[in-house]
Amino acid sequence: MPTIVHFEIPTDDVARSKKFYSELFGWTIEKFQGTDNNMPTDMEYYVITTTDGEGNKAIGGGMMKRQNPQHQGITNFIDVKSIEEQSAKVEKLGGKVTLQKTAVPGMGYFAVCLDTENNRFAIWETDSTAK
């Protein structure tokens, strides 16, 4: 069954957001140290590590500079087997795909969608051969 595997927080001020979430929840937030193949060189991305009440690693996330004024709210990424199949299903059920299948080289693909109530979410397909 598809489940949330990642979340992403857009921010206008990374330092302010890091301080807020670190102090509020105790999250560890560190700059992503991937290669140029994984991220555009002009894009800073921060990895968020969370733990559950017993200290076990929980769902991880990311933080990045807000890309545009519409880049609002936390986006949950839901793991699926096929971006193409799920994108078609989103539209069949009355939702919208607002960003078509996009590669994260060496990691997988994602697409951003809106549900029937205009809530944003993303679907994620893991694929280490993504280019």
C-alpha positions as CSV (number, residue, x, y, z in Angstrom):
1,M,0.0,0.0,0.0
2,P,1.4,3.4,-0.9
3,T,2.6,5.4,2.2
4,I,4.3,8.7,3.0
5,V,8.0,8.3,2.6
6,H,9.3,11.8,2.7
7,F,8.1,15.4,3.3
8,E,9.5,18.7,2.1
9,I,9.3,22.1,3.7
10,P,9.7,25.3,1.5
11,T,11.3,28.2,3.3
12,D,12.2,31.9,2.7
13,D,14.9,31.8,5.4
14,V,16.6,28.5,5.8
15,A,18.5,29.4,9.0
16,R,15.2,30.6,10.7
17,S,13.4,27.5,9.6
18,K,16.2,25.2,10.8
19,K,16.2,26.9,14.2
20,F,12.4,26.7,14.5
21,Y,12.0,23.0,13.6
22,S,15.2,21.9,15.5
23,E,14.1,23.6,18.7
24,L,10.4,22.7,18.3
25,F,10.8,19.0,17.5
26,G,14.5,18.2,18.0
27,W,14.9,17.4,14.3
28,T,18.4,17.2,12.9
29,I,18.7,19.3,9.7
30,E,21.9,19.1,7.6
31,K,22.9,20.4,4.2
32,F,22.6,17.6,1.6
33,Q,26.1,16.6,0.4
34,G,25.1,14.9,-2.8
35,T,27.0,15.1,-6.0
36,D,26.4,17.5,-8.8
37,N,24.5,14.6,-10.5
38,N,21.9,14.6,-7.8
39,M,21.1,18.3,-7.4
40,P,21.5,21.4,-9.5
41,T,24.6,23.2,-8.4
42,D,22.8,26.4,-7.5
43,M,20.2,24.6,-5.3
44,E,20.8,24.2,-1.6
45,Y,18.9,21.3,-0.1
46,Y,18.8,20.3,3.6
47,V,18.0,16.8,4.9
48,I,15.7,16.5,7.9
49,T,16.2,13.5,10.2
50,T,13.3,12.7,12.6
51,T,12.8,10.0,15.3
52,D,9.8,8.5,17.0
53,G,9.0,8.6,20.7
54,E,11.5,5.8,21.4
55,G,14.3,7.4,19.4
56,N,13.9,5.1,16.3
57,K,14.5,6.7,13.0
58,A,11.2,7.9,11.5
59,I,10.1,9.5,8.2
60,G,12.8,11.8,6.8
61,G,12.3,15.0,5.0
62,G,13.9,17.9,3.3
63,M,14.0,21.7,3.3
64,M,14.7,24.1,0.5
65,K,14.4,27.7,-0.5
66,R,10.9,28.5,-1.7
67,Q,10.9,28.2,-5.5
68,N,8.0,30.6,-6.3
69,P,5.1,32.3,-4.4
70,Q,2.9,29.2,-5.1
71,H,5.4,26.9,-3.4
72,Q,3.5,26.9,-0.1
73,G,2.9,24.4,2.6
74,I,4.6,21.1,3.5
75,T,4.5,18.5,0.7
76,N,4.2,14.9,1.5
77,F,5.8,12.4,-0.9
78,I,3.9,9.1,-1.3
79,D,5.8,6.1,-2.6
80,V,4.2,4.5,-5.7
81,K,5.3,1.8,-8.1
82,S,4.7,3.9,-11.3
83,I,4.5,7.6,-11.7
84,E,2.8,7.2,-15.0
85,E,0.1,4.9,-13.6
86,Q,-0.6,7.0,-10.5
87,S,-0.6,10.3,-12.5
88,A,-3.3,8.9,-14.8
89,K,-5.3,7.7,-11.8
90,V,-5.0,11.2,-10.1
91,E,-6.5,12.8,-13.2
92,K,-9.2,10.1,-13.6
93,L,-10.3,10.7,-10.0
94,G,-10.6,14.5,-10.5
95,G,-7.2,15.6,-9.3
96,K,-4.5,17.4,-11.3
97,V,-0.8,16.8,-12.0
98,T,0.8,20.2,-11.7
99,L,4.4,19.0,-12.3
100,Q,4.9,16.0,-14.6
101,K,7.4,13.2,-13.9
102,T,10.7,14.8,-12.9
103,A,14.0,12.9,-12.4
104,V,16.2,13.2,-9.3
105,P,19.3,11.6,-10.8
106,G,20.4,8.4,-9.1
107,M,17.4,8.4,-6.8
108,G,14.1,8.3,-8.6
109,Y,11.3,10.3,-10.0
110,F,8.5,12.5,-8.6
111,A,5.4,14.3,-9.8
112,V,3.5,17.0,-7.9
113,C,-0.3,16.8,-7.8
114,L,-3.4,18.5,-6.4
115,D,-6.2,16.5,-5.0
116,T,-9.9,17.4,-5.6
117,E,-9.7,20.0,-2.7
118,N,-6.5,21.7,-4.1
119,N,-4.2,20.1,-1.5
120,R,-0.7,19.5,-2.9
121,F,1.1,16.2,-2.6
122,A,3.8,14.4,-4.5
123,I,4.2,10.9,-5.7
124,W,7.6,9.2,-5.7
125,E,9.0,6.3,-7.6
126,T,12.4,5.0,-6.4
127,D,14.8,4.2,-9.3
128,S,18.5,4.3,-8.8
129,T,19.0,4.6,-12.6
130,A,17.0,7.8,-12.9
131,K,18.6,10.5,-15.1
